[in-house]
Amino acid sequence: MRPPVTAYVAFGANLGVPQTALLRAMEDIAVIKGVTLIKHSCLYRSAPVASSGPDYINAVVEISTVLTAPALLAELQQLEQMAGRQRPYRNAPRTLDLDLLTYGDAHIDSVTLVVPHPRMNERAFVLLPLAEIAPERVSEAQLQAVQAQAIERLV
């Protein structure tokens, strides 16, 4: 068996009942064979970035996994499908979006997967929840760079 790898996954949704979708997806990710949910951030509300529709609800989770990065991506995409995710056009509003942010210290650049996520450092809705659960992974400079983006931590 492969040694476990720590990975971070960003969650987002702005269609249907986004808060319910994210909480359900957190439960679902925790029961994937080969995945252990370590911790999750609070939920955050943010305006769409390079997208449209209602505000998004976002979160980040830390997992430990023995799955390969492509196998983990396939599992995440299956959860999106189960939540009714459709991809009519790039950055369309969505019922559930799961992005693999990091996979250990791996650098992957394939047709289907790029890790670390190429835009994670440009997005407050990723960096703030990530900083909440893994402050050592986000620098003050990174947070300063996204401070103008509107985001609200939900209680």
C-alpha positions in Angstrom: 0.0 0.0 0.0 1.1 3.6 -0.8 2.1 5.8 2.1 -0.6 8.4 2.9 -0.3 11.9 1.4 -1.8 15.1 2.8 -4.0 16.9 0.3 -6.1 20.0 0.4 -9.4 20.3 -1.6 -11.4 23.5 -2.2 -15.2 23.2 -2.1 -17.6 25.7 -3.8 -21.2 26.0 -4.9 -23.6 28.7 -5.9 -26.6 26.8 -7.2 -29.3 24.9 -5.3 -28.7 25.0 -1.6 -24.9 25.6 -1.5 -24.4 25.2 2.2 -26.1 21.9 2.3 -24.2 20.7 -0.8 -20.8 21.6 0.8 -21.7 19.9 4.1 -22.9 16.8 2.3 -19.8 16.7 0.1 -17.6 16.9 3.3 -19.5 13.8 4.6 -19.1 12.1 1.2 -15.4 12.7 0.9 -14.9 11.2 4.3 -16.3 7.9 3.2 -14.2 7.5 0.0 -12.1 4.4 0.4 -8.5 5.4 0.9 -9.4 8.9 2.1 -9.5 10.2 5.7 -11.0 13.7 6.4 -8.6 15.4 8.8 -10.2 18.8 9.2 -12.4 21.3 7.4 -12.7 25.1 7.4 -15.8 27.1 8.2 -18.0 28.0 5.4 -17.4 31.4 3.6 -19.6 33.5 1.2 -17.9 35.2 -1.7 -18.9 36.9 -4.9 -18.3 35.0 -8.1 -14.8 35.5 -9.6 -14.6 35.1 -13.4 -18.1 33.6 -13.1 -21.7 34.6 -12.7 -24.8 33.9 -10.7 -25.4 34.1 -7.0 -22.7 34.3 -4.4 -20.7 31.2 -3.7 -20.3 29.3 -0.5 -16.8 28.0 -0.1 -14.6 25.9 2.2 -11.4 23.9 2.2 -10.7 20.5 3.7 -7.5 18.7 4.6 -7.4 15.0 3.8 -5.0 12.1 4.1 -5.1 9.7 1.2 -3.4 6.7 -0.2 -5.1 7.3 -3.6 -2.9 8.6 -6.5 -3.7 12.2 -7.5 -5.5 11.1 -10.7 -7.6 8.6 -8.7 -8.4 11.2 -6.1 -9.4 13.6 -8.9 -11.7 11.0 -10.4 -13.4 10.5 -6.9 -13.9 14.2 -6.6 -15.4 14.5 -10.0 -17.7 11.6 -9.2 -18.9 13.6 -6.1 -19.5 16.6 -8.4 -21.6 14.4 -10.7 -23.6 13.0 -7.8 -24.4 16.6 -6.8 -25.7 17.4 -10.3 -22.7 19.3 -11.6 -23.0 20.4 -15.2 -20.3 22.1 -17.3 -22.2 24.0 -20.0 -19.3 26.5 -20.3 -16.1 27.5 -18.5 -16.8 28.9 -15.0 -20.5 28.3 -15.2 -22.4 28.5 -12.0 -22.4 25.1 -10.2 -24.1 22.9 -7.7 -20.7 21.6 -6.5 -17.1 22.4 -7.5 -14.2 20.4 -5.9 -10.7 21.5 -6.8 -7.6 19.6 -5.7 -5.4 22.4 -4.4 -2.3 20.4 -3.3 -1.3 16.8 -3.2 1.6 16.5 -0.8 4.6 18.3 -2.3 3.8 17.0 -5.8 3.9 19.2 -8.9 1.7 17.8 -11.6 1.1 19.3 -15.0 -1.0 17.0 -17.1 -3.9 17.5 -19.5 -6.4 16.6 -16.8 -4.7 17.8 -13.6 -2.5 20.7 -12.5 -1.2 20.7 -8.9 -0.7 22.9 -7.1 -3.9 24.5 -8.4 -2.7 27.3 -10.8 -5.1 30.0 -9.5 -5.3 29.2 -5.8 -3.0 32.1 -4.8 -5.3 34.6 -6.6 -8.4 33.7 -4.7 -9.5 34.8 -1.3 -12.2 32.1 -1.2 -9.4 29.6 -1.3 -6.7 31.3 0.8 -8.8 32.4 3.8 -10.3 28.9 4.4 -6.9 27.3 3.8 -5.2 29.7 6.2 -7.9 28.8 8.8 -7.0 25.1 8.8 -3.4 25.2 7.7 -1.9 28.6 8.5 1.6 27.5 7.7 0.5 27.0 4.0 -0.5 30.6 3.5 1.8 33.6 3.9 0.8 37.1 5.0 1.8 38.4 1.6 -0.6 35.9 -0.1 -3.4 37.1 2.2 -2.5 40.8 1.5 -2.7 40.2 -2.3 -6.4 39.1 -2.1 -7.6 41.4 0.7 -9.7 43.5 -1.7 -11.8 40.5 -2.6 -15.1 40.5 -0.8 -15.5 37.4 1.4 -17.5 36.7 4.6 -16.9 33.9 7.1 -20.3 32.3 8.0 -21.2 31.3 11.5 
